[in-house]
Amino acid sequence: MSSRFIICGSIVVIIAGCSGTRSGASLDQMNGQLDEIERSRQGGAEPSAGHGRSDTVFHLASYRDNDFRASANAGARFALWTAPGDDESAATIENTSTQTTQTPRRPGPLPGLWDTIKRDVKAMPSDLWRDTKKVYTSVPNLLILGLSYGGSLAVQATGPDNTVEDGLRGHDIFSDGANDAFAALGNPGTHFALAGAWYLVGQQTQDEKTYNVGKKLFSALIINGTSTMLGQMASWDDAPNGEWGTFPSGHTSSTFCFASVMHEEYGPLAGIPLYGLGALVAMERLDDDEHYLSDVLMGAVLGMVVGHTVAGEKELEIFGGKVVPYADPNTGSTGVAWVKSIE
């Protein structure tokens, strides 16, 4: 069980039809009952009257991000887990209107390749829908994407796009061979091929992590590619070389999406070099007159948001902090804030 789940300090045994427990019991009364049950369990004795063993056993836990001491506050959330032997299913209840979303555990590979592929193809629509909702129903994600879009529009309107384009005209950053190499490394087709390699190796070796990394890469790259194409259709603009489809940059977004998934799964030793590759791909896009500066900036942010969200188990963080809505009740001003908790 995740380390974020802070066990209340005991295990609650609930008997069907038990008349001794009242839903309106105070927190102190509940704590006393929990302590009594835990002492009984540790001593190997049956719990006292009103707490006998029965067919239904539940574990009561709080899964807040902060200390359990705040669990009595309005924002506290609780869950009931059935005991082992009951398929470890979970019924989540909340004492607030806060919605709790937990990513279902992704299944491992089946022994047969074609059996695995058939199962995953069948599950793909629901998996993509789940991951898409995870990306685009997150308030921090929407804030980050919205701010990045606004910043890209400012870059377009105030001149940096044209300044960078004029500066690169006749002054190549890379040689033709390097441009071709970075264009190939940043091609979404390359990233899908790598996702397929991870998927295949994981299935053949029955390595659940490698297999699921491949699945996450497929899901993230599909969502990122679809988002990029919709963005290009919505902007309906031409690149510096006259080709249609410029905002955001597909090569840049796909490279940063791939890098973000690998960062989530394998840590900064994998992520940092791949982010560096993403920066080189973005520079190649500018050097080859394929995109404007605003295109690659928006592509990089889009790819990172999609990749981190699909592969991550928590909301996207920036330098260890979260982007949240902000409102000043004194002045009435609103905006966003970067919040970082200090242990």
C-alpha positions in Angstrom: 0.0 0.0 0.0 1.2 3.5 -0.8 3.3 5.3 1.8 0.8 8.1 1.5 -1.8 6.0 3.2 -1.5 6.9 6.9 -3.1 4.0 8.9 -5.2 5.4 11.7 -3.2 3.4 14.2 -5.5 0.4 14.3 -7.8 -1.9 12.3 -11.5 -1.5 12.6 -13.6 -4.7 12.8 -17.1 -4.0 11.8 -19.8 -6.6 12.5 -22.8 -6.8 10.3 -25.8 -5.8 12.5 -23.6 -4.6 15.3 -25.8 -2.3 17.4 -23.0 -0.9 19.5 -21.5 1.5 16.9 -23.3 4.8 16.2 -22.5 6.8 13.1 -22.5 9.9 15.2 -19.7 8.7 17.5 -17.2 11.4 18.3 -13.6 11.2 17.1 -12.4 10.5 20.7 -14.9 7.6 21.1 -13.7 6.1 17.7 -10.1 6.4 18.7 -10.8 4.6 22.0 -12.6 1.8 20.2 -9.7 1.5 17.7 -7.1 1.3 20.4 -9.1 -1.4 22.2 -9.4 -3.5 19.0 -5.7 -3.1 18.2 -4.6 -4.2 21.7 -6.9 -7.2 21.4 -5.5 -8.1 18.0 -1.9 -7.8 19.1 -2.5 -9.9 22.2 -4.1 -12.6 20.1 -7.4 -12.3 22.0 -10.8 -11.8 20.6 -12.1 -8.2 20.8 -14.5 -7.3 23.5 -18.2 -7.5 23.2 -19.6 -5.6 20.3 -16.4 -6.2 18.2 -16.4 -9.9 17.6 -15.0 -11.4 14.4 -17.4 -11.7 11.4 -17.4 -12.2 7.7 -16.9 -8.5 6.9 -13.7 -6.8 8.0 -12.7 -3.3 6.9 -9.5 -1.3 7.3 -10.1 2.4 8.0 -7.4 4.7 6.7 -6.9 8.3 5.8 -5.1 9.1 2.6 -4.3 12.8 2.8 -1.1 14.2 1.4 -0.3 15.8 4.7 -0.3 14.8 8.3 -3.2 12.7 9.7 -3.6 15.3 12.4 -5.6 17.3 9.8 -8.0 14.4 9.1 -10.7 15.9 11.3 -10.7 19.0 9.1 -13.2 19.6 6.4 -10.9 18.5 3.7 -10.2 15.0 5.2 -11.0 12.0 3.1 -11.4 8.4 4.2 -11.6 5.0 2.5 -12.8 1.6 3.5 -10.7 -1.4 2.2 -12.0 -4.9 2.4 -9.7 -7.3 4.1 -7.5 -9.7 2.0 -9.5 -12.5 0.6 -12.3 -10.2 -0.6 -10.4 -9.4 -3.8 -8.9 -6.4 -2.1 -11.6 -4.2 -3.6 -11.9 -0.7 -2.4 -15.0 1.3 -1.7 -14.1 5.0 -1.4 -16.3 7.3 0.7 -15.7 11.0 1.3 -16.9 13.4 4.0 -16.5 16.3 1.6 -17.5 17.1 -1.9 -13.8 16.7 -3.0 -13.5 14.1 -5.8 -10.8 11.5 -5.3 -9.4 10.0 -8.5 -7.0 7.1 -8.3 -5.4 5.6 -11.4 -6.3 1.9 -11.6 -3.4 -0.5 -11.5 -2.3 -1.4 -15.0 -2.3 -5.2 -15.6 0.9 -7.0 -16.4 1.7 -8.9 -19.6 0.0 -12.2 -20.4 2.3 -15.2 -21.3 1.3 -15.1 -24.9 2.2 -12.1 -27.2 -1.0 -12.2 -29.2 -3.2 -12.7 -26.2 -1.6 -9.7 -24.6 -2.0 -7.6 -27.8 -5.7 -8.6 -28.2 -6.4 -7.7 -24.5 -4.6 -4.4 -24.7 -6.2 -3.4 -28.1 -9.6 -4.1 -26.6 -8.9 -2.1 -23.5 -7.2 0.8 -25.4 -10.2 3.0 -25.9 -11.1 3.1 -22.2 -7.4 3.5 -21.3 -7.0 6.4 -23.6 -10.3 8.0 -22.3 -9.1 7.6 -18.7 -5.7 9.1 -19.4 -7.2 12.0 -21.5 -9.5 12.9 -18.6 -6.6 12.7 -16.3 -4.7 15.2 -18.4 -7.5 17.6 -19.2 -9.6 17.6 -16.0 -6.6 18.6 -13.9 -6.8 22.2 -12.8 -3.0 22.7 -12.5 -2.6 21.2 -16.0 -5.2 23.6 -17.5 -3.6 26.5 -15.8 -0.1 25.6 -17.1 -1.4 25.0 -20.6 -3.5 28.2 -20.5 -0.6 30.3 -19.3 1.7 28.8 -21.9 -0.7 29.5 -24.6 -1.1 33.1 -23.5 2.7 33.4 -23.4 3.0 31.9 -26.9 0.5 34.4 -28.2 2.5 37.2 -26.6 5.7 35.9 -28.2 3.9 35.9 -31.6 2.5 39.4 -31.1 5.4 41.3 -29.7 8.0 40.2 -32.2 10.3 37.5 -30.8 9.1 35.0 -33.3 10.2 37.2 -36.2 13.4 38.3 -34.5 14.5 34.7 -34.0 13.5 33.8 -37.5 15.4 36.7 -39.0 18.4 36.0 -36.9 18.6 32.4 -38.1 18.1 33.2 -41.7 21.5 32.6 -43.3 23.1 31.6 -40.0 22.6 27.9 -39.5 23.0 26.5 -36.0 23.7 22.9 -37.1 25.1 21.3 -40.2 22.7 19.6 -42.6 23.7 16.2 -41.3 23.0 17.2 -37.7 19.6 18.7 -38.6 18.6 15.5 -40.3 19.7 13.5 -37.3 17.8 15.6 -34.8 14.8 15.7 -37.1 14.8 11.9 -37.1 15.2 11.6 -33.3 12.4 14.1 -32.8 10.0 12.4 -35.2 6.9 11.0 -33.5 7.3 7.8 -35.5 10.6 7.2 -33.8 9.0 7.6 -30.4 6.2 5.2 -31.2 8.7 2.7 -32.4 10.6 3.0 -29.1 7.3 2.5 -27.3 6.7 -0.6 -29.2 10.2 -1.9 -28.3 9.5 -1.3 -24.6 6.2 -3.1 -24.9 7.6 -6.1 -26.8 10.6 -6.5 -24.5 8.5 -6.2 -21.4 6.0 -8.8 -22.7 8.7 -11.3 -23.9 10.7 -11.1 -20.7 7.5 -10.8 -18.5 8.9 -7.7 -17.0 5.8 -5.8 -15.8 7.5 -2.4 -15.4 9.1 -2.4 -18.9 5.8 -3.6 -20.4 3.8 -0.9 -18.7 6.3 1.8 -19.6 5.6 0.8 -23.2 1.9 1.1 -22.6 2.2 4.5 -21.0 4.3 5.7 -23.8 1.7 4.7 -26.4 -1.1 6.4 -24.4 0.9 9.6 -23.8 2.1 9.8 -27.4 -1.4 9.3 -28.8 -2.9 11.9 -26.6 0.0 14.3 -27.3 -0.2 13.7 -31.1 -4.0 14.2 -31.1 -3.7 17.4 -29.0 -0.9 18.7 -31.4 -3.0 18.1 -34.5 -6.0 19.8 -33.0 -3.9 22.7 -32.0 -2.5 23.0 -35.5 -6.0 22.8 -37.0 -7.3 25.5 -34.6 -4.4 27.9 -35.3 -4.4 27.1 -39.1 -1.1 28.9 -39.7 1.9 28.3 -42.0 5.4 27.6 -40.9 8.3 29.9 -41.9 9.0 27.5 -44.9 5.4 27.9 -46.1 4.2 24.5 -45.0 0.8 24.2 -43.2 0.7 23.2 -39.5 3.0 25.1 -37.2 1.5 25.7 -33.8 2.4 23.8 -31.7 5.5 21.9 -32.9 4.8 18.2 -33.2 8.4 17.1 -33.1 9.1 19.2 -30.0 5.9 18.1 -28.1 6.5 14.4 -28.9 10.1 14.5 -27.8 9.3 16.2 -24.5 6.4 13.9 -24.0 8.7 10.9 -24.5 11.3 12.4 -22.1 8.6 13.1 -19.4 7.4 9.6 -19.4 10.9 8.2 -19.1 11.7 10.7 -16.4 8.7 9.6 -14.4 9.6 6.0 -14.8 13.4 6.0 -14.5 14.2 9.2 -12.8 16.4 12.2 -13.7 19.3 10.1 -15.1 17.0 9.2 -18.0 14.9 12.4 -18.0 17.6 15.1 -18.1 19.5 13.8 -21.2 16.2 13.4 -23.0 15.1 16.9 -22.1 18.4 18.0 -23.5 17.5 16.1 -26.7 14.2 17.9 -26.8 15.9 21.3 -26.6 18.1 20.3 -29.5 15.1 19.1 -31.5 13.4 22.4 -30.8 16.5 24.3 -32.1 16.6 22.1 -35.2 13.0 23.0 -35.9 13.9 26.7 -35.8 17.1 26.2 -37.8 15.3 24.3 -40.5 12.5 26.9 -40.8 10.0 24.3 -39.8 8.6 26.3 -36.8 8.6 29.6 -35.0 9.8 30.2 -31.5 6.3 30.2 -30.0 5.6 26.9 -31.7 8.4 25.0 -30.0 7.8 26.7 -26.6 4.1 25.6 -26.6 5.1 22.1 -27.9 7.6 21.6 -25.1 5.0 22.5 -22.4 2.3 20.4 -24.0 4.5 17.4 -24.2 5.7 17.7 -20.6 2.2 18.1 -19.2 0.8 15.1 -21.1 3.8 12.8 -20.4 4.1 13.6 -16.7 0.4 13.3 -16.2 -0.1 10.0 -18.0 3.0 8.3 -16.4 2.8 10.0 -13.0 0.7 9.0 -10.0 0.2 12.5 -8.7 -0.5 16.0 -10.1 2.2 17.7 -12.2 4.7 19.6 -10.1 7.1 22.3 -11.1 10.3 22.3 -9.1 8.6 20.3 -6.4 5.6 22.7 -6.1 2.1 22.8 -7.4 0.4 25.5 -9.5 -3.0 26.3 -7.9 -5.7 28.9 -8.4 -5.2 32.0 -6.3 -7.7 34.7 -5.1 -7.0 37.6 -2.7 -10.2 38.3 -0.7 -8.9 41.7 0.3 -8.3 43.1 -3.2 -10.5 40.8 -5.3 -7.6 39.9 -7.6 -7.3 36.4 -8.9 -4.5 34.4 -10.6 -2.3 31.4 -10.0 0.2 30.6 -7.3 3.1 28.2 -7.0 2.9 26.3 -3.7 5.6 24.1 -2.2 5.1 22.3 1.1 8.1 22.3 3.5 8.4 19.2 5.6 
